[in-house]
């Protein structure tokens, strides 16, 4: 249907609708250019066509009831469908347009394929080896039913020869080869995958086997050769043809050449011989050692042997002539002495490069621990054996095989837990290496230390096979890998040798705590793996399961205290009453511990409770006793609050103290003393922005302590006494330090302590003689001084006379 705009309707009213009437009813004759001639030639009668855009034409042959009244409809603002009567079968079909195929500028398309699809030039070798492997797989599959295909060359292998002097790389396979038509079809047609056509033929065939090792799928892998080569020559011989053909192409050319091979020296029994003439800047790829390294990295687990042309050497003894000595020079008949030396003889030969077999394709029951460890060391260049390994196969909606490892040591330097990008997971598709550069696609950051191999046949890759595309399959794959990793770590924790998990926790404990913060979905898997010190286990860490088992019957919560060390945690005044009640308290001494526990919230329906926060409930409330204490010390609490002012939010009687006079508790919804300390120490921390996060501080007093009782008397008898007010200030500063807070003015606190010490120890250790001497007036007589001095001399003389 078509709705006219207000502007169009006003135009119709102004012009009388002549413009629309002229469009609505136009006689179409043979000379009309408005419609194709074919539409007119079908019927010589004059017809009227409606221009309204629904794709159907209205002719004057329709009944009057079906003709469109444009004048009344448009002028009255009604909506009509320009449609012919459905029952009129004689209406001609709409004109048929001509179809055109998309055209492409071949040179520009080749430039896009070469320079835009691949981000790394070295993948050219991976793509060409994959093509060679597919050719061998096709031959092996077809050879099952037709043994004649394998008679010329039985060995199925791939050989790569690099010529550094001439800047060429030659890749030879003994696969199925190609005929002239297949050369035109596969290499001459961009994005035409011969492998994809072969797989389709297998699926359509009734006797299609289960062979699904073919790698190619996009039909552009061959052209990756032009990443490093400016000229490519392909010589191929198919068992289906008696002739061998050569395909030649250049990087920036829009055409290629196919000719028959006539040189007898270049005739091959079967397969494909591909030669790359490298660009000037890429001739470094012609180094045999570099070729060997690329094969081991990308095509180590291809199912066919790959040989590279390498320089080798062996030692041998050769004779050398020794010059005669001075003594022998006089003897002309002296013979020259023979002497041997060791030399290295150099030669070139084929060397098997992909010796390591894909371990993940074997049955886990048939693989020994030594084989897993050896595979781990070779694949990841490690020298220590892993703590654990997991070999599994996942089937169903997503099918893949994997071998995962927990390294013996945590990564250091740039590969720490802050960096989510690691090269620990090597992704393979049909045994061909794709990538090891992931940013959380397969494993979350807190499990980035896990190393392993993942191989799948149907991962969603982009055309260059370099980028793992985000999809539902990848998300499912990630969940299963994470689940298997947790199972592997749980196996370490349940080991009979407790030292194994202690070693794991020393290296990866922080990773697990980071998982509490970043991965809420797996809290139930992470929580049993956590370990902490406690008030009843200061030397050995315990699990949350062990804590729950040791809980008292009436205990409802899991208690914890955050501090900078076990020593400071066990000496905090917050612990006094809990220790008396024999309640265990977890010590969170790692900076990340408190945040991790707060995100965990609970474990086995037991809430985590910070004992340094206000309103601590130990389950032993006595309302009558509390009422009596409030009546007795209520005035003292108000007096202390008045003195401290805004430093504290409230002053109340504590139920957690037994030996300390007071403590400074944090508010429920603010930072604890430990968290406040950590935030202040941040390098990029802004002190002014954390004021709103600083929790309210509650000053709790112990009514059983002598200091508090004395202050209670002072509040009743002499509330304005200067010494009593100073005692309150010093009490607050002491509680500030003992509760884990940092004093705002440490020098002032030190001055108060010195003053109190001076009052306490003044004259306490002075000797009586010194005190008598100091008490005598300074105007003592001379005689007295002389008597004191002469007296010992007289006694000495008397003793001599005797």
DASULTA-V894621 format. One line per field, one symbol per residue. psi: psi as a letter, one per 40 degrees, with the letter a starting at -180 (. if undefined). A space follows every 50 residues. Layout:
psi = ???
This chain:
psi = ihhiidddddddddeeedddddddghhhadehediiddddedheihihhh ehgeeiihieeiideeihgddddddeeihihgiihdegeehiiiihiiii ihiihdddddddddeddhehdeedddddddddddddddddddedegedde ddhdhhihhhhhhddefihhhhifadaiiddddddddehhfhhddddddd ddddidfhaehfehdiddeeddeededeiehhhhhihieeieihihhhii deieiihhihhehddehidiahhhhhhiideeedeehdddddddddddfd fieihhhihihiiiiihiiihhiiiddeddhdehihihiiihihhiihih hhdgdhigdeeihddehidddddddddddefieiiidiihhihhibdhhi iihiihidiiiibefaedhehifdhhhihfehhdiegifeddiidefeeh iahhhiefigiidefdhhihiddddddddddddddddddddddeidhddd dddddddedddddddddegddfdddddeeihiiieegedhiiidddddde iidehdihiihhaeiddddeeieeedddddefhihhhgehdedddddddd dihfehihhheeiifhheefhgddddddddddedddddddddddbedidi hihieeiddidiihiiideaiiddddddddeideihddeeddehiihhhh iheeiddddddddddddgeehdddddddddddddddddeeihidgddddd ddddddddddehedeiidddddddeiiefiiddddddddddddddddddd d.
